[in-house]
Amino acid sequence: MLTDPWIAALVALFAWWFSTGAILCLVRLADHRGPGAARVAVILCLPFLALGVWGAVAETGLSGAVAPYVGFGSALLIWGWIELAFLTGIITGPNVHRCPDRVPEWERFLRAWGTIAYHEMLLAGTLAALWLLTRSEGLSFAFWTFAVLFFARISAKLNLFLGVRKVNTEFLPSALAHLPSHFRIAAMNWLFPMSITALSFAVACWLERLAGAANPAEVAGFALLAAITALALLEHWFMVLPLPDEKLWRWMLPAPKEITQKNARPEDAHGL
């Protein structure tokens, strides 16, 4: 059953939906209880990070269809802990102030980078560490899963900076209330078509590798990679299409904490 590509795709879809919802729920609960609760949440979830690192290394010693599932799940655990640390405001960047109106583009970029710098460096360092840990063992689905998430996230953030039609801010905690001021609402930007093309090409590449898979592990692994890349492509489309994607998780979250007017901005109604 694990070797069925459709089962792998469903696993990837459920993991994407459930892990996103779980992180958002934990972030909102911590936001209700203040900065101390955010630190506690990040510390208490450290075992998940450790389990992810252990699984990424252990994947290389496994065989059969279970190996790619272990690698895929391990990458999600590592990624999830880093995202939790970011969304709770524990690992973000040195800039915690909103961006003033009508600043030059170069200054807006530097300010935007300053809001996420430590988080981005941690992601890049983790990607490099996964490559070093797994490069001598052949194909690592933990590394490639993390790589897909990493480059898709960079693309998404650049598109947010350059301007997209729709981005959600309703899931942002108060610690990150300054983030929306660094991004722009626009019908389209020059990077978006390139991002869509690159992600579509990546999906096609994974499907081509899936079609030529030589063993059950590769069938499951490339199906997982194709599915998670397709979901990243879908998330990009959510930024320009008037679809209520936030409803996928809103029902499972507690009521949001009120953001004070001094941190608010008219664009907040449209998203991040």
VENDA-V213662 format. One record per residue. N is the residue number from 0. RES is the residue in one letter. SS is DSSP state (hx for helix, st for strand, lp for the rest). Layout:
# VENDA-V213662
n->(N:N)
res->(RES:RES)
ss->(SS:SS)
This chain:
# VENDA-V213662
n->(0:1:2:3:4:5:6:7:8:9:10:11:12:13:14:15:16:17:18:19:20:21:22:23:24:25:26:27:28:29:30:31:32:33:34:35:36:37:38:39:40:41:42:43:44:45:46:47:48:49:50:51:52:53:54:55:56:57:58:59:60:61:62:63:64:65:66:67:68:69:70:71:72:73:74:75:76:77:78:79:80:81:82:83:84:85:86:87:88:89:90:91:92:93:94:95:96:97:98:99:100:101:102:103:104:105:106:107:108:109:110:111:112:113:114:115:116:117:118:119:120:121:122:123:124:125:126:127:128:129:130:131:132:133:134:135:136:137:138:139:140:141:142:143:144:145:146:147:148:149:150:151:152:153:154:155:156:157:158:159:160:161:162:163:164:165:166:167:168:169:170:171:172:173:174:175:176:177:178:179:180:181:182:183:184:185:186:187:188:189:190:191:192:193:194:195:196:197:198:199:200:201:202:203:204:205:206:207:208:209:210:211:212:213:214:215:216:217:218:219:220:221:222:223:224:225:226:227:228:229:230:231:232:233:234:235:236:237:238:239:240:241:242:243:244:245:246:247:248:249:250:251:252:253:254:255:256:257:258:259:260:261:262:263:264:265:266:267:268:269:270:271)
res->(M:L:T:D:P:W:I:A:A:L:V:A:L:F:A:W:W:F:S:T:G:A:I:L:C:L:V:R:L:A:D:H:R:G:P:G:A:A:R:V:A:V:I:L:C:L:P:F:L:A:L:G:V:W:G:A:V:A:E:T:G:L:S:G:A:V:A:P:Y:V:G:F:G:S:A:L:L:I:W:G:W:I:E:L:A:F:L:T:G:I:I:T:G:P:N:V:H:R:C:P:D:R:V:P:E:W:E:R:F:L:R:A:W:G:T:I:A:Y:H:E:M:L:L:A:G:T:L:A:A:L:W:L:L:T:R:S:E:G:L:S:F:A:F:W:T:F:A:V:L:F:F:A:R:I:S:A:K:L:N:L:F:L:G:V:R:K:V:N:T:E:F:L:P:S:A:L:A:H:L:P:S:H:F:R:I:A:A:M:N:W:L:F:P:M:S:I:T:A:L:S:F:A:V:A:C:W:L:E:R:L:A:G:A:A:N:P:A:E:V:A:G:F:A:L:L:A:A:I:T:A:L:A:L:L:E:H:W:F:M:V:L:P:L:P:D:E:K:L:W:R:W:M:L:P:A:P:K:E:I:T:Q:K:N:A:R:P:E:D:A:H:G:L)
ss->(lp:lp:lp:lp:hx:hx:hx:hx:hx:hx:hx:hx:hx:hx:hx:hx:hx:hx:hx:hx:hx:hx:hx:hx:hx:hx:hx:hx:hx:hx:hx:hx:hx:lp:hx:hx:hx:hx:hx:hx:hx:hx:hx:hx:lp:hx:hx:hx:hx:hx:hx:hx:hx:hx:hx:hx:hx:hx:hx:lp:lp:lp:lp:lp:lp:hx:hx:hx:hx:hx:hx:hx:hx:hx:hx:hx:hx:hx:hx:hx:hx:hx:hx:hx:hx:hx:hx:lp:lp:lp:lp:lp:lp:lp:lp:lp:lp:lp:lp:lp:lp:lp:lp:lp:hx:hx:hx:hx:hx:hx:hx:hx:hx:hx:hx:hx:hx:hx:hx:hx:hx:hx:hx:hx:hx:hx:hx:hx:hx:hx:hx:hx:hx:hx:hx:hx:hx:lp:lp:lp:hx:hx:hx:hx:hx:hx:hx:hx:hx:hx:hx:hx:hx:hx:hx:hx:hx:hx:hx:hx:hx:hx:lp:st:lp:lp:lp:lp:lp:lp:lp:lp:lp:hx:hx:hx:lp:lp:hx:hx:hx:hx:lp:lp:st:lp:lp:lp:lp:hx:hx:hx:hx:hx:hx:hx:hx:hx:hx:hx:hx:hx:hx:hx:hx:hx:hx:hx:hx:hx:hx:lp:lp:lp:lp:hx:hx:hx:hx:hx:hx:hx:hx:hx:hx:hx:hx:hx:hx:hx:hx:hx:hx:hx:hx:hx:hx:hx:lp:lp:lp:lp:lp:lp:lp:lp:hx:hx:hx:hx:lp:lp:lp:lp:lp:lp:lp:lp:lp:lp:hx:hx:hx:lp:lp:hx:hx:hx:hx:hx:lp:lp)
